[in-house]
Amino acid sequence: MVALRPSEIEPFIRRPSERAAVVLVYGPDDGLVAERASAIVKAAAGKADDPFSLVRLDGAEISSDPARLIDEATTVSLFGDRRVVWVRDCGARNVLPAVQPLLERPDTGSLVVIEAGDLKKGTGLRKKVEEHPTAVAIPCYPDTAQDIARLVDQELKEAKLDIDRDAREALEAHLGADRLASRGELRKLCLYAHGQPRITLADVAAIVGDASAFAMDELIDAVAGGDLAEADATLRKLEASGIPASVAGTMLIRHFQLLDRARAEIGPGRSATDVVERLQPPVFFRRRPVVARQLGLWSKDRIARALDLLDETMHQSRAKPHLAGAIVSETILKLARAASVASRR
């Protein structure tokens, strides 16, 4: 079975198919991977506390002992319910030797849900799952503008709150790198605004800024604008607040993709300022002059090279998680240095 299409994912999560023996949830958005895997497990296993109905493993366990997974999947549930095996934190580990026996024996009666990282198309575990008739692959990529808008609507509806237009624009501009992080920021904001009728821009700046989302913008603009000292200082501030290096890398990729799209729209009668004013999703109004200046520093070719470097950086940081911070930091300073050189020309 190939990877589920976007329109098929939510219905499957609400009601996992009885035909599915293995569900692989993977992608660069670790928070969305965790959220979707948890929802599938809850839908399949319910609230049962029976350890024979739901067992939790991690990638390290099945990587070091591949037979453990098939043993757990073939164990009969104590009360005869469908057994669910939840494998977390696989990351970049090679767990295919543990999963292969399941694919060869899909009639175990169990559901195995596996959380993995960003897997390359046509290789390894992702290829095996997508090709198997009783396995399902669910990709998890960073939220689009529409996804973020729906997430904001959902959390505000549950909290029974409205939001000012400029506050919403600022809020949506600071969400999206990681689903769980975005949801956490929204819930924290709603809690902060509890008891008042509307969320204002001041509320967003006070709460989301406190969580370093606004500092992430400072980092991005320092890097793309060539301010090495500010990039280094802001990066250290983010690291001290516990923001993973992968989040900074993902946000930089998104920003350079935005610059690439904006650069392609500049032409006769359309200045950088005009293009930035009309970008969708909109750039927060206070950042628009800064982003317009960045377009003067980054040509289309230079943006393409920056994106190649960032892609390779994210690949290396996932392959060597213990060095992720150093790898991303080095790339951040390289990009800031390149923009600094361009600004002096």
Secondary structure, 3 states (H helix, E strand, C coil): CCECCHHHHHHHHHCCCCCCCEEEEECCCHHHHHHHHHHHHHHHHCCCCCCCCEEEEEHHHHHHCCHHHHHHHCCCCCCCCCCEEEEECCCCCCCHHHHHHHHHCCCCCCEEEEECCCCCCCCHHHHHHHHCCCEEEEECCCCCHHHHHHHHHHHHHHHCCEECHHHHHHHHHCCCCCHHHHHHHHHHHHHHCCCCCEECHHHHHHHCCCCCHHHHHHHHHHHHHCCHHHHHHHHHHHHHCCCCHHHHHHHHHHHHHHHHHHHHHCECCECHHHHHHCCCCCCCHHHHHHHHHHHHHCCHHHHHHHHHHHHHHHHHHHHCHHHHHHHHHHHHHHHHHHHHHHHCC
